[in-house]
Amino acid sequence: MKKNFIAAFVASIISLGVYAQENSFVQYQVKKGDTVSKIAREYGVSVSKIFEFNPEAKEGIKEGSFIHVPVKNEGVDQQVLGKKGKLHQVKPKETLYGISKQYNVSLEQLLQWNPLLKTEGLKAGSKIIVSKVSSGRAKDVTGKYKSELNYSGTLSSSKADTIKDITNIYYKYIDVEPQSTLYGLAVLYNTSIQRLIELNPELKQGLKSGQKIKVPAFGYVDKVVEITPVIPSDNISEYTTIKVAPKQTLYSISREYDLTITELVDLNPDLLTDGLMIGMKLKVPNIYQVVNVVEESTAEGVEIVSGYADLSTSLYKEQRREIALLLPFNVSRLGSNVESKLASDSFLNMTLDFYLGAKLAIAEAESLGLPLTVNVYDSNETKNSSAVTTLVSKGSFDNADIIVGPFFQANVAKLVNNLPNREVMVLSPLSNEKEVSSSQLVQSMPDADMQKKAMIDYFLQQSNVKLTVIIDQTRTSSRQFMSKYFSQVKVINSDALDNIDKTLVAGRKNVFILDSSSIEAANLLVSKLKRRVKDFDIQIGALDKGDVFDTMEVEFQSMIDLKYVYPSVTRDSSMDENSVFQEAYKTAYGVLPNRFAARGYDLMFDVIMRTFQKEGFKSTFKYATQLNENKFVYRKGSDNTEVNTGVYILQYTEDLTEKVVN
């Protein structure tokens, strides 16, 4: 996946707004005798416009090659476009099969004339070719979309699958029409041949007219549904029943009731046979009982659930918003052997993972109908250099509402200090270093001190706790931290561990937090305390994740018995392969996401949701939000920088996983 992506990335040195509202693009196949001037005259565009989207054409065009020709939407007749053949503008609820019958053509012909249907599917408002294309012509591969995803510099990539694709878990039955093929059905129902065969093993023997088969139900526009919760009475049970009404997705139901789609189907087996229908009743967890959720609505219409805001309930779609995304692809340094680079360059892999997650978030924003432009730039950065100054001088960020990136904090500082627009916010996506103080800066990654504070506060907020922090003598910064922020907490040296079990007090929770790089110290603490867990209430922890407890010398079961906890900026979702995000990412890219992909998705989706509030991004700092692995709880620091204080406290469990306890 990465190899193909980066190869295409390097090969296409173009600056192309993939789907701009004001332009459509015709993918034109060059035929014998063609020149750029001739093609420009035929399509009524300037030669410079063709060069703008096809820089390589300046060196000449070759017979059989493809170029992108920009065509103004308002200049394109809805039915006929030059000599290419007849165009059809897709209406809501139309299917590819219906269009093929309307124009008396086969599904295979439509797919041949419109290659993007194979990857993008059929979209209302887009134009597709419905009659034979003249010799030498390629197909109209564009449509009108509500969002723009512009890749500047050297980026060229296909649009990610939208989040609605995860609903392929449920299905309904159809009767196979004459002349249908597996390939045509896969495109028609926005799925793959492999998925069709998984649902219908008998298809391995071939497809027959009149045969009844299962297809993913998300291919139907009329399967978009909305649920209306039934408010329970005083006699609350573990489950309740909701009635399905128009206008929302199954994805929304799973999110509202904190379920995966698989879990929702398990509770409602009828979904497997009947699909999701308006008016049907679904069994869901009683959120008032099981989760003890109290929903609120703010004056702005933002829903608050369990302390976290759902900003998707108050989106403002009347104004286009622009986000700049700076990522260190460092294309100029890749060289010719991309495969070797991917095998050895962990920073490049991290960047690509982050980008793929962000791309999925942008796709979901598109599915919500947001008028969004995302400009992606190669920041071409190392820790000490970047293309930031050049991008600023070119006016790349003049219209941006918010800038996400660069990765390295020194380059973030350079960007903040050089921006002529003192209103635009700059969000640092990954670094937790302190490099610059500015009211324009949003620090999205909690720093080390923030994690330590969260750990100590977690126990100070509990009652009847005897808290002791054990620090190595060499860790001067930790001692200074405790003296500055928690002078009331008892701090001892790690050389006092020999008698630590003698400090236990009955009737209280005895908490010991170790801040040490010594495996011997960690092992000694655990061995001294594990013998006393039957007699005393004991818990251990650390001020950071570190490695001292994750070694063979420290017995894992003892860590579980001692309820070991530590602070983290993320929670682990990798164990849950049935989560909505996991399913969506795997559907889009064929693999499960790692923590950098999850970070890219969570951060980008949160930024988009905050940007599309009526009063803009800055108005949302009062709201705490939580996604798959990250939460964003912003507070203004003493230097006027907005800082994310969202830290998880994680505890080891008997099933060898980690659970969030705060």
N, C-alpha and C positions, 0 to 999 in steps of 0.2 A: 504493500500500500504506500509506504513512505517512499520507496524507490521510484515507483511510477509517478507519484506526486512531484517529487523534487526534480525528476528528469524532465517532466513537462514544464515545471517551473523554470528550469534553466533554459530549455529549448525555446520557449516563447518569449522573446524579449520584446514584449508589447505592453503598452499602457492602455488598458481597455476597461471601460465601464461596462461590466458584463450585461446588465440589463437596465439601462437608463430609461426613465419614463419618457424623455423627450425623443429618444432614438430607438429604432429597431435595427437589427443587423441581418443582412443576408449573407450566408456563407456561400461564396461563389467559387466554383471550380473553373480554373483557367483552361481555356481551350486554345487550339492552334490559331495563331494570328492575333491573339488578344494583346493589348497593351494597357497600362494603367490609365492612360488618357481615354482610350476607347471605353473601358469599363466605367470610368467616371462619367463620361457623357451619357452612356446608356442609362445609368441610374440617377442622373441629375445631381451629382455631388462633385465637389472639387477634388482635384488630384491630391491636394494637401490633406484633405480629410481621410482619404484612403491611406496615405502615408502615416497619418497620425495613429491609425489603428493597426497598421501593418508596416512597421519601420523597416522590416527586412525587404519589403517590396522596392525600396530605393536601389537595391542591388540588382533589380530585375525580377520578373515573374516567370515561372516555368509552367509549361503545359501540364495539366493534371494536378497542380498544387491548389491549395485553398487559400482564399483571403476573405477578410470580413469587410463587407461594404455597408457603411451606415446609411440608413434610410429613415427620413423623418416620418413619424407616425401619422401626422396630419396630412402628409402627402401620399399616403398609401391607401388606395381604394380598398374597401373592406372585402370586395369580391375578386377584383382582378389586379394584378401587379405586373405590368409590362408583358414580356414574353415568357415569363416563368410558368404561367399557368394560373388556374383559378385559386383564390385564397378563400378560406372560410374562417370567420371570427367565432370562436368557441363561446357558446352561451352557457349560463349556469345549468347544471344537471345534465348536460349533454355527455354522451359516452362516445368513445372511439368507434364502437360497433355501430351505434346509431348514425354517426356521420358517414361511416363506410356505406351503409344502406342508402342514405340520402343521396349520395353522389355515385352510387353503383360502382364502387371500387372495393378492393379487398383490404383487409387490415394490414397485410404485408406491404401493399403499395403505399398506404399512408405512412407506415413506419419507414419505408425506404425514402420517401420524399421529405420526411420530417425527422431526421435522426435524433433530435433532442427528446422526442417522445419516449425514446427507449430509456432515458435517464431521468427526465424531468416529469414525465407523465402529462396528462391533458389538463390544461388550466383555463378556467373561464377568463375571457378577455383576450387570450392569445390568438394569433392567426396561424393557421396551418394550410399547407398546400393540399388541395383535394383533386387536382387533375394532373395529367402527365406533364413533367417538366421538360422544357426544350433541351436539346442536346447541348452539353457543355455547361449546363446550369446545375448548381447545387440547390439546396433547399432553403426555404425561409425557416430559420431556426430560432426565431425570437418571438417574444410576446411582450405584453405590457404588464409590468409587475409593480406592486406597491412599494417595494423597497429596492434600493440599489446597493450592489456590492462591488465597489471599484477597487481594483488591485493596481497600485501604482508602481512604477519602476520595472519590475520584471516578473510580476506575479500573474499567472493564468491558471485557473482551476475551475472545475465544474462546481455547480451549486450543490451544497450538501442536501441530503434528504431532510425533509422537515420532520418535526417532532411527532406529527400526526401518524407517521409511518409505523410507530410502535403498536398501533392498534391491530396489527396483523395477527394477533393471538386469537381473535374471535373471527367467525366466518359465517357464511350462509350458503345455501344450496342454489345452484343454477342448472338449467338445462342447456347442454351444449348445442349451439346452432350449427347448421350445415356450413361447411368450409372453414370452420374454426380450427385454429392450431394452438398448440401449447404456448408458442411464442406470442401469438396475438392475444391470448387470454391473459398471459402474464403482464403484458403492457396495459391491457384494458383494465385490469384490476390492481394495477400499481404494485405488482409483486414480482417474484422470480419463478422460473420454471421449477427450480429446486423446491421452493415452498409449495407449489401446486402438487408436486409429486409427494412431498411429505404429508400433505393433507389427503392425498388420494393415491395410495400406493399402486392401485390398479392401473394408473396412467402409464406405468412402465410398459404395459402391454399395448399402448396406443390409445388415441382419443377417438371416440365414436359419436356421431351425430345422435342427439336425443339422450345421451348419457347424462345422468345427474351427478354433479361433482361439487365439492366444497371449494369456495373461493374466499379470500380475506374480505371481510365486510367493510373495511375502511375504504374500499374502492367506490362506495356508494355515497353520493352527496347527501341523499336523504337519510343517511344514518348518523348525521350530526345531531347530537341530542343534548338536552339540558336536564339536570335533575333538580327537583324541588324537595329539600329535606323535610321530613315530618318531625315537628318538634314533639319530643316525648312528654308523656304525662309524669306525674310524681312517681308512678310505679315504673322505674327505669330498668330495662333489661340490657343484656350484653349486646344485643343486636336490635336494629330497627329496620323499617322498610321505607324506601323512597320510591317516588313515582317519576318515571322518565318523561321529560317534556322537551320541546324543540330547543335548539340553539347551542348546545355545548358538546364537547367531545368526551369520549370515554376516558381519555387522559385526565380531563378535569375532575371526573368522578373519583378516579384513583387518587389524585392529589388531595382532593378535599377530605377524603376519608382515610388518608395516610395508608393507602394500600398499593401494592403492585397490581398490574393488570391480571397477572396470574392468580393472585389471591382473590381478586374480585370474581374471576371466572370460577374459582373453586367454590366460592360462596353461592354462585348462581350458575349451576351447570346448564341451564336453559340457554345461556349465551352461546354455548358450543353448537347448538342445533338451530336455534332461531335467530341468532344475531341480536343486536341491540335495537329495540323498537320503541317508538314513542308510545307512552302510556303503560309500558310494562313496569312491573314492580321488581325492585332489586333489594336483596338483603345486604346490608352494610353494617359495619360496627357502629354501635351507638356512641358517637363521639362525646356525648355529654357524660356518658358513664365510663367508657373504657379509657379515653384520653383525658377526660375532664377538661375539655376545651371550652373556653368562653370566647365567643366571637363578638367583636366590637366593630363599629364603623366610625371613622373620624369625620370631621366636618368636610374634609375633602373627598369622602367616599372611599377611603382606604380601609380594607378589612384587616383587622388584627386578630390573629389566631395564635393562642399560646404565647403571646408576647411578640410574635413576629408579624410584620406587615406583608400582605399579599398585594403588591403594587400593580399586579395585572388587573385588579378590579377597578382601577381609577386611571386608566390610560387616556391620554389626550392625543387625539389623532388629527387635529386640525392644522398642524404645522409640521413641515418636514424638519427633521433633526439630523445633524451630521456628526459622526464619530470618526476620529482618526485613530488607527491602530498601528503602532510602531513595533515591528518584530525583527529580531536579529537573524534574518535568513543568511546574511553575509554571502550573497550569491557570487560576488566578485572573488571570493576566496575559495569557492568550492572546487575549482579545477575540473578536469575532465572525468576523473573516476569517482562518480557520485556514489556508487555502491560501496566503495572502500571508505569514503567519507562517512557514510551513514553507519558503517560498522564500527568506526573508531571515534566518532565525534558525538559525545554524549550531550553537549550543549545544543548541537543542531537537532538531535532527536527530541530534546526537551522543547525546543522552539516549535518543531512541527507538531508535537503532541498538544501543546498549548493552543496552537493555531486551529487544529482540527476540532478541539473542544469549542473554541470561540466561534468557529464556522457553524457548528451545529446550533449554537445559541442564536446566531444571526438568522439562520433558517427558521427557527421557531418564531422569532420576531416577525419575519415575513408572513408566517402562517397566521399571525394575529392581525395582519393588515396594517402594520405600522409604516408610515411614510419615512423610511430610514435610509440614509446613505452611510455606508461604511467604507472609508478609504484606507486601504492597507499599504503601508510603506515598509520597505526594507531599511531598517535603521542602521544596518551595516556596522554593528558595534562590537567593541571589546570593552573591557573594564575601563580603558583609558582613552578610547576614541569612538567616534560615531559620525553618522551623516546628519546629525540633528541640526547643526548650524546651517548646512546647505539647504535642508528642507525648509527651515524657517525663512531663509533668504529668498527662496522661490515662492513664498506665500502659500505653501502647502496647507497650512492650518488656519488660513484667514477666515474660513467659514465654519470651522469646527466648533461644535458646542462643548465637546470634551475630547481630550486626547488621552488614550490609554497607552502607556509606555513612555520611554524605552524600558529595557529590563534592568540595566545597571544604574544604580542610584546616582553616580557621578554624572551620567548622561541625562538623567531626569533633572538634576540640578542645572545643567547647562541649558536644557530646554526651557525650564521655568525662567531662568535669568535672561534669555534671549527673546522670549515671546513679546511681540509688540502689543498684542491684545492682552491686557491685564485682567480681563474678565473670564477668559476661558480657563477651565479647570484641567489640571494634569494629574492623572491617576497613575501611581507607581504600582505595577501589577504583581511583582514577585519579590523585590528586595525589601528587607526589613532594617536596612542601615539608615542612619541619620546623617544626611548630607547637606540638606538645605532647609531653611525655614521660610514658609510662604503661605499666605492665605489662599493661593492658587493650587496648592499641593494637597492631594488626597493620598494618604499612606494606607493602602489596602491590606498590607501584610503586617499583622501585629509583631512588634519587635520583641526581643528577648526579655526586657524588663516587664512588658505587658503580660507575657506568659507567666513570669514569676509572680506578679501581682495576682493574677487569676488563681494560681495555685494556693497562695497563702489566704486570699480572701475566701476561697471555697471552704476552708476549714474554720476561719474566724466567724463565718456566718452561721455555723452550727453551734448548738448549745452543748455544754458539758464536755468540752474538748480540752485536753491537755496537749498543747502543741510544742514540739521541740524541733528546731532546725539544726542539722549537723553539717558543718562546713569544713572542708580541708583548710589547713592553715595557709596554703598557697593561694587560695581564692579570695584575694583582697577585694575584688569588685563585688562579690556576693555579700561579703561582710558590710561593705559600704552601702549596698542596696538595702539590706535588712535594717541597718542603722537609720537610713534616711526615711524609709517608708513604714517599717514595722518594728520600731524600737521596743515595743511592748512584748514581742515574742522572744522566748528563750532561745539563745544560740549557743551551741557548744562545739568544741573541736572534735574532729573525727578520731583523735587518739583516745577519746573517752568511751569508745564503743565497747571496750571490754566489759564494762559494768552497766551497759545500757539497759539490760533486763532488770536491774535492781531499781530503776527509776519508775517502773510501772505502778499505776495507781488503780485500785479496784473501784468500780462504780463510775468510772469516767472513760471516755474514748481516748486512748493513748496514741497520738499521731506523731510519727517521726519522718521528717523530710530530709533526705540525704542530698547534699550538693558536693559531689566528689567525682574525680576521674579514676579513682582507685577501685579496681575489681575486688581487691582484698577487703576494702572497707564495706562494699556492698554485700559481699558474701558473709562477712562477720555480722553485719546488722541483721540479715535474714536468718542466719543460723541461731543467733541469740534469741530472736523474738518468736520464731516459728514454734519453739518448744512451749511457749506460754500462751498460745492463742486459745487454748481450752479454758484457761483461768482468767484471762483478761481480754478486754475489747481493744484490739490493736489494729492499726492501719499504717502502712508506709507509703511514701511517695518520693518524687524527685522534683526539682525546680525546672528541669527540662528533660526532654526525651532521653538524650544521651545514649551511651552504650553499656554503661557499667552493669545494668541489671539484665541486659540482653546477651548474656554469655552462658556458656556451658557450665561455668563454675557455680552459677546461681540457679538453683532448682526452680523450674517454672511452677510446679505445683505449690511450692512455698510462697511464690509471688501471688498466686491466686488466693491462698489461705490468708495471706496478710493484706489482701485487697489493695494491691499496688496500684497507684494512680500517678498520672503525670499530665502536664499541660501540652496542648497541641493546637496548632492553627487549623487543623483539618480533622475530620472524623473519617473513618475508613468505610468506604462503600464497596470495596472490591469483593467482599465476601457475599454480597447480595447480587447475584447475577440476574435476579428477576426484577430489579428495580427499574422504574420507568426510564431513567437516564441510561442505565446499563444497556437496556434493550434497544433504546434509540441509537446509541452510539454503535452498538454491534451491528444493527441494521444498516447504518450509514457506511461504516468502515470495515466491517468484518472481523473486528477484534474488540475486546473489552477495553475500556479506558483506564489509563494509569492516573496517578494523582495530578500530573501536569495537564492532562486532557480535562480532567474534572475541574481543575482550577481555571482553565481557559473558558470552559462552559459557564461555570458559576459566576465568575467575575464579569464576563461579557454580558450574560443575561441580566445580571443585577444592574450593571451600568445602563443597559438599554431601558429596563423598566424604570429606573430613576430618571433617566433623561426624558422619558415620555410622560412625566407628570405635568400638569398644566402650568405650574410655576417653575418647572425646570429642575435640573439635577440638584442644585444647591438647596432646594426646599425640602429635600428628602433625608437630610442627615439626622433628623429627629426619629426616623424609622429604623428599627432593626430588622434585618432580613436574613433568611436562611435558605440555602439550596441543598445541593447533594452532599458535598463534603466541606463546604465553607459557609461561615456566617459573617455578616457585615454589620457591625455595631459601631457607628462612627461617633466620636467625641472630639471636640475642639481641644487641641493641646495648648500648652502654655505659649508656644511659638506661633499660634494661629493656624497651624496645619491641622487638617481633619485626619484623625487617626482611627483606624479600625481596632476596636478593643475586643472583638469577637474571638474568644479563646475557648476551646473545649477542654474539659477535664475527662480523661479516659481511664477506664479501669479494666484490668484483666478479668476474664470470666472463665467458668469451668469448661465452656466449649471452645476454648483457645482463641477467642476473639476479644475485641475491646468494645466496651459499651460507654456511651456518654452518660455522665452522672451529674452534670450541672445544667 
